[in-house]
Amino acid sequence: MMASFDYWPDIRVIYEPGCLGQLGKLAAELGGKRILVVTDPGIVKAGISTLAVQSLEAASLNVFLFDGVEENPTSRHVANGASFVAEQEGIDLIVGLGGGSAMDCAKGINFLVTNGGEIEDYWGSGNAGHPMLPSIGVPTTAGTGSEAQSYALISHEETHKKMACGDRKARFRTVLLDPELTEGLPREIASVTGIDALAHAIESYVCTKRNEISRMFSRRAWALMSRSFEQVISGDATVGERGDMLLGAHLAGAAIEASMLGAAHACANPLTAKYGITHGVAVGLMLSTVVRYNAQTGLYDGLDAKRGGAEELASWVEMLTLNAGFPRSLSEAGIEERNIEDLAELACEEWTGTFNPRPLGMSDFEELYDAAF
């Protein structure tokens, strides 16, 4: 029987090379007059924020730039952004410009400036009682798909535990997918964000909340990214291939929004939080192991026309991560065997693991880490 779903699309998505130039017009259409741009120093250095500001100012809008975002933003970054807004007067629209960190931080700031309190107050779903500012998402990497989602992933400043803070009001009203913005992306960043996006397509396809809508997004996301990933990380990709990755990552994010993730992300988050392994690398270390663990479900059939079975898919994922220069194992990444029990305990607390197609307990997570070790 077809799985039940409640699909509520409400994001305008524009895909076109050079569409960043439309930012000012689109912000004005949403009623923006005083615009907060949330980004990071790398985007400023690359000159992308300058292009965004120029478009906004050409539409006679006042622009305020907050570039205090770092990788894996914490409650401190969100609070700093909210304090920055408080120093201005009448911010009425927010632009998230950058990778998932910038877009998540933009959502987090939106929670605080419209609803008050601390970001911890919004951990969970639907905790914003008041309207939020209209916002625009402009991804500059093909990775998290945050621009398609209502959740902001913010790490707790002290515990480093990832807090999923979600509300439909936090979703970007408009999204600009401009493949020109990913040109010149360093190989390392293209690799870690790309593997994360591929994992989103794989995990959303088989999770317990999968449905006809989410699987449609997952399949198309996988088709686009699986044919372009290797070209993109090689640095020789055409604008069309970079566009495939960017759109694929967005569709994978839409698949998550309509369903969920699974054990690869549940295992990866403790590796990042406790041992500082970059999120995309952590996901890549666990993904093929999780695919093999779930193989008996038969749910991967239909995702990839060329690689029909779970073993073929897992082997191909391993090849991609090796070509991307990732460690071959947890031990190669610096994890010691004695760490596995602690990692398994932390993974048991991860929400995404509860949506894995095969149920997981402490011993199962230990098995997964052992296999990846």
C-alpha positions as semicolon CSV with decimal commas, in nm:
position;residue;x (nm);y (nm);z (nm)
1;M;0,000;0,000;0,000
2;M;0,123;0,351;-0,080
3;A;0,266;0,529;0,225
4;S;0,070;0,825;0,358
5;F;0,216;1,171;0,318
6;D;0,131;1,536;0,372
7;Y;0,323;1,737;0,113
8;W;0,300;2,114;0,146
9;P;0,518;2,293;-0,113
10;D;0,557;2,664;-0,059
11;I;0,904;2,758;-0,188
12;R;0,968;2,945;-0,512
13;V;1,274;2,790;-0,676
14;I;1,464;2,965;-0,956
15;Y;1,734;2,769;-1,139
16;E;1,943;2,960;-1,391
17;P;2,310;3,043;-1,440
18;G;2,357;3,402;-1,324
19;C;2,027;3,422;-1,136
20;L;2,201;3,578;-0,833
21;G;2,153;3,901;-1,027
22;Q;1,779;3,872;-0,960
23;L;1,826;3,883;-0,583
24;G;1,740;4,251;-0,541
25;K;1,423;4,230;-0,749
26;L;1,307;3,918;-0,566
27;A;1,378;4,067;-0,224
28;A;1,173;4,374;-0,315
29;E;0,888;4,153;-0,436
30;L;0,879;3,996;-0,089
31;G;0,846;4,342;0,067
32;G;1,206;4,374;0,179
33;K;1,355;4,718;0,233
34;R;1,625;4,657;0,492
35;I;1,803;4,333;0,414
36;L;2,024;4,119;0,636
37;V;2,270;3,904;0,441
38;V;2,403;3,613;0,647
39;T;2,724;3,461;0,513
40;D;3,079;3,356;0,600
41;P;3,425;3,503;0,542
42;G;3,499;3,263;0,257
43;I;3,202;3,390;0,057
44;V;3,314;3,747;0,125
45;K;3,669;3,666;0,011
46;A;3,539;3,500;-0,306
47;G;3,350;3,817;-0,396
48;I;3,011;3,645;-0,404
49;S;2,871;3,857;-0,122
50;T;2,971;4,167;-0,318
51;L;2,761;4,050;-0,613
52;A;2,466;3,987;-0,382
53;V;2,498;4,328;-0,218
54;Q;2,525;4,499;-0,556
55;S;2,203;4,334;-0,674
56;L;2,021;4,435;-0,356
57;E;2,148;4,792;-0,367
58;A;2,056;4,821;-0,736
59;A;1,698;4,761;-0,625
60;S;1,732;5,057;-0,382
61;L;1,741;4,830;-0,075
62;N;1,948;4,889;0,239
63;V;2,187;4,603;0,307
64;F;2,349;4,484;0,631
65;L;2,613;4,211;0,604
66;F;2,673;3,960;0,885
67;D;2,969;3,738;0,796
68;G;3,026;3,579;1,136
69;V;2,925;3,227;1,033
70;E;3,165;2,936;1,072
71;E;3,143;2,570;0,971
72;N;2,892;2,377;1,183
73;P;2,737;2,691;1,337
74;T;2,667;2,685;1,708
75;S;2,421;2,863;1,933
76;R;2,691;3,131;1,976
77;H;2,694;3,218;1,606
78;V;2,315;3,245;1,602
79;A;2,315;3,465;1,913
80;N;2,585;3,687;1,763
81;G;2,378;3,727;1,448
82;A;2,069;3,817;1,648
83;S;2,270;4,076;1,842
84;F;2,394;4,221;1,514
85;V;2,034;4,258;1,396
86;A;1,939;4,427;1,722
87;E;2,200;4,695;1,651
88;Q;2,031;4,775;1,321
89;E;1,685;4,921;1,278
90;G;1,396;4,744;1,112
91;I;1,552;4,446;0,933
92;D;1,260;4,303;0,735
93;L;1,411;4,027;0,519
94;I;1,696;3,779;0,559
95;V;1,919;3,630;0,289
96;G;2,115;3,313;0,364
97;L;2,414;3,314;0,126
98;G;2,665;3,030;0,131
99;G;2,677;2,665;0,226
100;G;2,449;2,489;0,468
101;S;2,613;2,661;0,765
102;A;2,519;3,009;0,643
103;M;2,166;2,907;0,553
104;D;2,110;2,724;0,882
105;C;2,247;3,022;1,074
106;A;2,015;3,255;0,880
107;K;1,717;3,044;0,987
108;G;1,841;3,038;1,345
109;I;1,877;3,417;1,351
110;N;1,526;3,445;1,212
111;F;1,391;3,241;1,503
112;L;1,553;3,469;1,760
113;V;1,480;3,809;1,608
114;T;1,112;3,728;1,557
115;N;1,031;3,500;1,850
116;G;1,297;3,582;2,110
117;G;1,472;3,352;2,355
118;E;1,762;3,123;2,266
119;I;1,799;2,881;1,978
120;E;1,765;2,591;2,223
121;D;1,402;2,699;2,268
122;Y;1,332;2,592;1,908
123;W;1,491;2,248;1,924
124;G;1,225;2,023;1,777
125;S;0,940;2,120;1,549
126;G;0,686;2,401;1,541
127;N;0,802;2,598;1,845
128;A;0,789;2,944;1,686
129;G;0,464;3,100;1,803
130;H;0,496;3,424;1,606
131;P;0,542;3,499;1,234
132;M;0,896;3,502;1,101
133;L;1,065;3,733;0,850
134;P;1,054;3,639;0,482
135;S;1,385;3,496;0,370
136;I;1,576;3,395;0,058
137;G;1,823;3,107;0,033
138;V;2,118;3,117;-0,206
139;P;2,336;2,802;-0,184
140;T;2,694;2,830;-0,304
141;T;2,774;2,460;-0,257
142;A;2,597;2,144;-0,373
143;G;2,559;1,988;-0,032
144;T;2,314;2,010;0,254
145;G;2,001;2,112;0,065
146;S;1,924;2,337;0,361
147;E;1,758;2,582;0,124
148;A;1,480;2,324;0,067
149;Q;1,418;2,250;0,434
150;S;1,234;2,400;0,730
151;Y;1,500;2,289;0,980
152;A;1,814;2,465;1,095
153;L;2,089;2,235;1,224
154;I;2,268;2,425;1,499
155;S;2,526;2,272;1,733
156;H;2,509;2,343;2,103
157;E;2,806;2,562;2,191
158;E;2,915;2,351;2,489
159;T;2,804;1,993;2,415
160;H;2,842;2,021;2,035
161;K;2,526;1,814;1,997
162;K;2,337;1,902;1,680
163;M;1,998;2,058;1,746
164;A;1,739;2,029;1,468
165;C;1,525;2,342;1,503
166;G;1,233;2,331;1,265
167;D;0,924;2,528;1,174
168;R;0,746;2,573;0,843
169;K;0,767;2,950;0,898
170;A;1,147;2,921;0,888
171;R;1,155;2,795;0,529
172;F;1,300;3,024;0,267
173;R;1,026;3,187;0,063
174;T;1,249;3,199;-0,246
175;V;1,555;2,994;-0,345
176;L;1,811;3,089;-0,611
177;L;2,005;2,799;-0,762
178;D;2,287;2,960;-0,959
179;P;2,549;2,708;-1,081
180;E;2,789;2,991;-1,160
181;L;2,838;3,035;-0,785
182;T;2,995;2,689;-0,749
183;E;3,269;2,757;-1,007
184;G;3,615;2,737;-0,856
185;L;3,493;2,559;-0,544
186;P;3,795;2,387;-0,385
187;R;3,805;2,010;-0,441
188;E;3,791;1,938;-0,070
189;I;3,470;2,137;-0,022
190;A;3,311;2,000;-0,339
191;S;3,390;1,647;-0,220
192;V;3,259;1,668;0,135
193;T;2,944;1,857;0,040
194;G;2,880;1,633;-0,260
195;I;2,908;1,308;-0,064
196;D;2,670;1,451;0,195
197;A;2,418;1,533;-0,079
198;L;2,449;1,185;-0,231
199;A;2,390;1,038;0,115
200;H;2,076;1,249;0,148
201;A;1,937;1,095;-0,170
202;I;2,025;0,742;-0,058
203;E;1,898;0,767;0,299
204;S;1,577;0,954;0,222
205;Y;1,497;0,687;-0,039
206;V;1,484;0,404;0,216
207;C;1,396;0,566;0,551
208;T;1,075;0,468;0,729
209;K;0,911;0,800;0,637
210;R;0,971;0,746;0,264
211;N;0,672;0,807;0,038
212;E;0,593;0,856;-0,329
213;I;0,680;1,227;-0,321
214;S;1,008;1,190;-0,133
215;R;1,121;0,893;-0,343
216;M;1,052;1,088;-0,660
217;F;1,285;1,361;-0,535
218;S;1,544;1,106;-0,416
219;R;1,557;0,925;-0,749
220;R;1,593;1,242;-0,953
221;A;1,849;1,384;-0,712
222;W;2,053;1,065;-0,738
223;A;2,032;1,058;-1,117
224;L;2,159;1,415;-1,145
225;M;2,439;1,387;-0,891
226;S;2,564;1,037;-0,972
227;R;2,639;1,148;-1,329
228;S;2,815;1,470;-1,231
229;F;2,992;1,419;-0,898
230;E;3,322;1,290;-1,034
231;Q;3,346;1,568;-1,292
232;V;3,271;1,831;-1,029
233;I;3,539;1,714;-0,785
234;S;3,790;1,690;-1,070
235;G;3,759;2,066;-1,123
236;D;3,681;2,022;-1,492
237;A;3,303;2,031;-1,472
238;T;3,095;2,232;-1,715
239;V;2,834;2,475;-1,588
240;G;2,578;2,210;-1,679
241;E;2,749;1,946;-1,464
242;R;2,781;2,188;-1,175
243;G;2,414;2,266;-1,226
244;D;2,329;1,896;-1,205
245;M;2,502;1,874;-0,867
246;L;2,341;2,193;-0,737
247;L;1,990;2,096;-0,845
248;G;2,044;1,739;-0,729
249;A;2,149;1,856;-0,383
250;H;1,840;2,076;-0,367
251;L;1,610;1,790;-0,465
252;A;1,778;1,564;-0,207
253;G;1,706;1,835;0,051
254;A;1,345;1,839;-0,065
255;A;1,338;1,461;-0,022
256;I;1,454;1,500;0,338
257;E;1,188;1,765;0,399
258;A;0,923;1,520;0,276
259;S;1,069;1,219;0,462
260;M;1,383;1,183;0,678
261;L;1,735;1,037;0,696
262;G;1,881;0,727;0,860
263;A;2,168;0,551;1,031
264;A;2,456;0,696;0,827
265;H;2,377;1,042;0,961
266;A;2,308;0,908;1,309
267;C;2,655;0,751;1,309
268;A;2,822;1,051;1,148
269;N;2,706;1,321;1,388
270;P;2,897;1,184;1,692
271;L;3,211;1,155;1,477
272;T;3,181;1,525;1,402
273;A;3,069;1,641;1,746
274;K;3,322;1,446;1,953
275;Y;3,618;1,396;1,720
276;G;3,593;1,690;1,482
277;I;3,567;1,484;1,163
278;T;3,413;1,699;0,890
279;H;3,046;1,610;0,848
280;G;3,069;1,501;0,483
281;V;3,373;1,284;0,557
282;A;3,197;1,129;0,857
283;V;2,891;1,048;0,646
284;G;3,113;0,904;0,373
285;L;3,292;0,681;0,624
286;M;2,963;0,526;0,738
287;L;2,743;0,529;0,428
288;S;2,851;0,209;0,250
289;T;2,846;0,018;0,580
290;V;2,491;0,133;0,648
291;V;2,379;0,042;0,295
292;R;2,508;-0,312;0,349
293;Y;2,341;-0,328;0,690
294;N;2,007;-0,235;0,531
295;A;2,057;-0,454;0,222
296;Q;1,815;-0,724;0,336
297;T;1,525;-0,477;0,318
298;G;1,550;-0,462;-0,063
299;L;1,455;-0,095;-0,048
300;Y;1,749;0,033;-0,253
301;D;1,612;-0,132;-0,567
302;G;1,502;0,131;-0,815
303;L;1,726;0,412;-0,695
304;D;1,998;0,357;-0,954
305;A;1,923;0,204;-1,294
306;K;2,285;0,092;-1,337
307;R;2,353;-0,027;-0,983
308;G;2,040;-0,213;-0,886
309;G;2,149;-0,392;-0,568
310;A;2,267;-0,269;-0,232
311;E;2,612;-0,428;-0,269
312;E;2,673;-0,259;-0,604
313;L;2,559;0,072;-0,456
314;A;2,778;0,031;-0,147
315;S;3,083;-0,056;-0,358
316;W;3,029;0,246;-0,580
317;V;2,996;0,476;-0,277
318;E;3,326;0,338;-0,146
319;M;3,490;0,410;-0,481
320;L;3,358;0,767;-0,482
321;T;3,484;0,840;-0,130
322;L;3,827;0,698;-0,209
323;N;3,850;0,904;-0,529
324;A;3,753;1,207;-0,322
325;G;4,049;1,144;-0,093
326;F;3,854;1,040;0,215
327;P;4,004;0,807;0,477
328;R;3,942;0,439;0,404
329;S;3,824;0,356;0,754
330;L;3,753;0,497;1,098
331;S;4,096;0,386;1,215
332;E;4,258;0,575;0,928
333;A;4,053;0,879;1,034
334;G;4,208;0,863;1,382
335;I;3,933;0,681;1,569
336;E;4,054;0,418;1,815
337;E;3,875;0,090;1,872
338;R;3,813;0,180;2,236
339;N;3,605;0,478;2,117
340;I;3,340;0,261;1,952
341;E;3,127;0,203;2,261
342;D;3,108;0,577;2,336
343;L;3,024;0,652;1,973
344;A;2,747;0,391;1,976
345;E;2,596;0,544;2,290
346;L;2,591;0,886;2,126
347;A;2,448;0,748;1,801
348;C;2,161;0,593;1,997
349;E;2,057;0,947;2,093
350;E;2,046;1,071;1,733
351;W;1,695;1,133;1,604
352;T;1,773;1,034;1,245
353;G;1,861;0,681;1,350
354;T;1,502;0,616;1,453
355;F;1,399;0,640;1,085
356;N;1,645;0,380;0,958
357;P;1,462;0,099;0,773
358;R;1,617;-0,159;1,006
359;P;1,573;-0,083;1,378
360;L;1,891;0,000;1,565
361;G;1,998;-0,050;1,923
362;M;2,329;-0,012;2,105
363;S;2,471;-0,340;1,976
364;D;2,367;-0,256;1,619
365;F;2,546;0,078;1,625
366;E;2,854;-0,095;1,767
367;E;2,831;-0,340;1,476
368;L;2,818;-0,054;1,226
369;Y;3,117;0,124;1,378
370;D;3,309;-0,205;1,400
371;A;3,243;-0,270;1,030
372;A;3,364;0,078;0,938
373;F;3,665;0,057;1,168
